[in-house]
Amino acid sequence: MSTEPLLKVRDLHTSFFTPAGEVKAVNGVSFNLDRGKVLGIVGESGSGKSVTAYSIMQILASTGKIVSGSIKLDGQELVNAGESVMKTVRGNKISIIFQDPMTSLNPTYTIGHQLIEAIMLHTDRNKKEAWDRAVEMLQLVNVNEPQKRMKQYPYEFSGGMRQRVMIAMALACEPDILIADEPTTALDVTIQAQILELMRSLQEQLGMAIIMITHDLGVVAQMCDEVIVMYAGSICEQGTADEIFYNPKHEYTKGLMRSIPTADTAGSKLHPITGTPIDLLNMPSGCPFAPRCDNAMKICIKERCERMRLNEYHFSACWMNVKDGMGQASDAEQTEKGGGTK
């Protein structure tokens, strides 16, 4: 089996061209996704998480455009590949689960009709074979009485059941990559846990890779092997789930961690990140998080920090790491001088 990443995204820039100007929604995003791994992309609303996913699928709104960059799936370049190529990629190689299953399913058609349509669109199965495959997929995602459910409409399903139908539809063609865009947002906590457990089980069973887009760090802790933290369309920190949760190095990531309620913080005030997200129409020359950062320095406002490698798996783009590194070097120098005078 190839050791090359299944998906390689390099220096991706995606913008929306509006009457007010160019909205730079994704700015220089780069990452790899290995086979069978789960990658989490986290950040506040408007950070560029979903636009990154839609850029990979090339399902942007009419005003959106990939300005530059590279997206390679199993060595095949997707940027500027054309709609005919993308039709063979969508569904067959990459599938997506959208945020709200109720708006993603057509209320005027039965569940079975919509599943069969998706299967016939992306495979060479006939209608009978597509029906059998749809029933099989509903069974796989633990929908009870699948034959009966095939004839029902979306309004007859609960939120959790509709999400299971969306997962079944996304997995019907056995894609290599499943993109889950806020898959548990509209669900209550108990159903969230069931859906996440289902996705993890199917991922292990089918061996596919998952890109999990969410603002819920609890979901990330439960599901992901690697995590990307995005802010203002850029990656501010990237690393393994353990590195991000137990050794965050970007001030924005630290702010996200402080804002999570835990058993230890019961009865005390939460510490939200103050301020509002940056205006993507007027991107600053410095760090986009600087106006909201309690530890911002002059250089943070004037100049953006390049991505720094902290170890083999951990990267961060924060001037505080440079400051800390200089402080450690100075301490080491003082220790060495002190040792030399003895």
N, C-alpha and C positions, 0 to 999 in steps of 0.2 A: 504494500500500500504506500502511496506517495506521502512523503513527509511535508510537502508543500502545504501552506494554508489553503483551506477550501475557498475562502473569500479574502481578497486583499484590496483594501481601500487606501488610496494614496492621495494626499493633498486635495481632498474633495472640496470644491467651492460651488455652492448652489445659491442662486439669488431669485427673488421675485421682483419683477419690474412693474411698478405701480405708478399712477399719476403723481404720487408724492415723491417718487425716486426709487432707487434700487435698495431693496431690503436684503441684506447679506445674511441669509438664514443659516448657512453652513460655511465656515471659514477654515479651510485647511485641515479637515478631519482625516486622520490616517489610523488604520487598525487592521489586524488580522483576525480571522475566525477559523479555528481549527476544526477538523471533523469531529463530530460527537461532543463538542464543548458547548457551554452555555455562556454567552456574553451578555452582561447587563449594561444598559445605557441609561444613566440616571441624570436628573437635573430638574429644575423648575419648569413650569409651562413657558414655552417660548424659547427654550434653550437650544432647540435644533434637533431634538431626538427623533421626532417623527419625520421631519424633513430629510434627515439622513437615511431613514428607512425607505421613504418614498423615492429618494434619489436612486437607491440601489434597485428598486423595482421599476423605476422610471414611470411613476404614476403621479407626477406632479400636476398641479393646477396649470391652466393655460398660461398664466403669467410667470410660472416658474421655469427655470432653466439651469442645467448643470453648466456652469461657466468654464470650469477647468477641473482637472484631476483624472484619476484612473480608478475603475472598479473592475477587478478581475475575478471571475467565478471559475474556479478550476482551470485557471490559465487563460480563459476566454475574456477578452476585453468587452465590457458592456456599454461603456460610454461611446456614444455615436454609432452603436452597432446596428441601429435601425429597429423599427417596430416589428418586422418579420422575425428577427432574432429574439426580441423580448417576448413575443407571443409564445415561443418555445421554452423560454426560461420561466415565465410566470406560471405558477401552478405545478409545473413539472419539476423544476429545480429549486425554485424559491416560492414559498407561499406566505401569506400574511393573514393574521387575525386582527381585525380593526377594533377600535376602542369600544364601541357600543354595538352589541350584537343585534339590538332591535332595529337600528337604522341601517345595519349592514344586510339584513334579510328583507326581501320584498314582501310586504304584508298581503299582497294580492295573490301570491302563489303558494302552493303547499311546500312544506319542507322537502318532500320527495322530489318535486319538480325542480327545485333549486339545486339540490344535490346532484340529480341526474344531469342537469344542464351543465354544471361545472365539470363533471366527470367526462361527459361526451365532448366537451369543448377541448379538453387537454389530453384525451386519449382516443384510441381507435375503437373503443368498446361500442357495441350497439345498445339500443335502449334496454333490452332485457339484461344484458351484462352490467350496464350502468346501474340498473335498479338493484341487482344483487350486490354490487360493490357498495352502493349507498347504504343498504341494510347492514352489510358487514361493518362499515365504518361507524354507524350508529351503535352497533353492539360493542365495538372497540372502545368507544368513549362512554360506555355504560349508560346509554339511553334505554330505558325499559320499553318493552313492547315495540321494537323498531318497525315492524310491518305496519302496525296501527299508526305509529307516529309519522310515517312517511306521508300519510294522507291528511295530516293536520296542518294548520296554518301557524305562523309564528306567534300570533296573539294567544294561542292555546298553550304555549310553553312558558315556564318561569324563566327568569333572567339567567339562572345557572344552566338550565336546559338549552336555552338559545345559544349560550356560549359553547356548550358541548357540540351543538350542531355546527357552529362556526369552526371549531377545531376539527371536526369530522370532515368538513368541506375542504379545509386547508391541507389535511393529510391524505385526502383520497387518492392523490396521484403520487404519493410517497416522495415528497420533495427532499432534497439534501439539506435545505435550510428552512426553518420556520421562524418568521418574524412575528412576535407577539407584541402588539402596540397597546399598552395599558390593558391587558386582558382581564383584569379583575376590578377595574375602576367602578363599574356600575353594580357590583355584586356585594352582598353583605359578607361579614367576616367569615362565617361558617362556610358559605359557598366558595369564597375566595380560596380557602384552604383546600377544599375538594378539587377545584380547578387546577391549582398549582400542583397538587399531588398527582392528578391525572396527567398533566403535561410532563412532569418529571418521569413518571412511569412510561409514558409513550416515547419519550426521548431515549430512555435506556433500552426500551424494547425495539425501537426502529433504528437507533443509531444515528439520528439526525442531529444537526447543530441547531441551536436556538439563539436568536437575538431577542432579548427581553427588554423592552422599552418601558420604563416606569419611573414614577417619582416616589414610589414606596420602597424605602430601604429595607423593610422587613422582607419583601418579596425577593430582593437582591440577595440578602443573607441566606435565604432558604434555597434559592435556585441556581445562583451564578458561580461559575469558576473564575471568571475575570470580569472586571468592572471598568467602565469608562464614565467619568463624571464630566458633563458638558455644561458650559455656561456661555451665553451670547454666541452660540454657533460654533464654539471652539472646545477642544478637549483641554480641560485644565488639569486633570489627573487621571492616571490609568495604572491599573495593577491588578493583582489577584484580589479576590474578595477579602482575604485575611489582611492583606496590606492596607486596603482602603478602609476597612472597619477598625483595625487595631493600630494602624500607624499612618493616619492621613497626613499628607504633607502640603496640601493646598489650603489656603484660608477659607475658600468656599466649601470645600469638602468638610473641613472642621466645623464650619457653621451648620452644615446639614446634619452632622452627627450630634451637635449640641441641641438641635431642635427636636430630636427624637425623644418622646416621653418613655421613660423606663420605670421599673419598679423602684429604683433608687431615687427617682425624682418625684415620686408621689407626694402631693401636698405642697410642692414648691413651684415657683414660677418657671415656665418654659423660657427658652432663650432663642426666640426667632431671629432670623437674619433681617436686619433693619433695611429700610429703603425699598426701592422697586427695581426690577430688571432694567438693563440698559436699553436705550432706543436703538434698534438695529439700523435705522435710517441714518443715524449720526454716530458711527462707531468711533470711540476715542483712540488716540494714538497709543495710550498706555494700556494697562491691564483693565479689561472691562469690568472687573469686580471691584476695582479700587474705590469707587464712590461709596460702596457698602461695606468696605473692609475696615475693621477696627484697628488693624495693624499696618495700614497703608503707609508707605514711605513716599518721598518725593519722586524717586525713580519709577515707582508703580504708576504714577499719574502720567509721566512723560514717555515711558518706554515699556513695551510689552516684553515679558520674559520668555525666552525660548524654552522649549521642552527640555528638561534635564533628566538624565538617567540616574536614578537613585540606587537601583540594583538591577539585576537581570530582568526582573518582571515589573518594576515600579518606575513610573515616570511622572513628573510634575512640572508645571510651568508657573512657578511662584518665586518672586524675589526673596521671600523669607528663607527659602532653602539656600540661596546664595549667601545671605546674611549669616545664617546659622553655620554654614560651611566655613566662612571667613572667621567666625568666632571660635570654632573648633580648632582651626589652623593656628590662630593666635594663642589659644590656650596650650596647644601642643608645643609651640615655639617657646612660650614662657616656661613650660615644664622642662624643656630641653636645656634652656639657659640656666634654670635653677639647678638642674642636675650637674651642669658643667662647672658651677662655682663651688661645689662641695669638694 
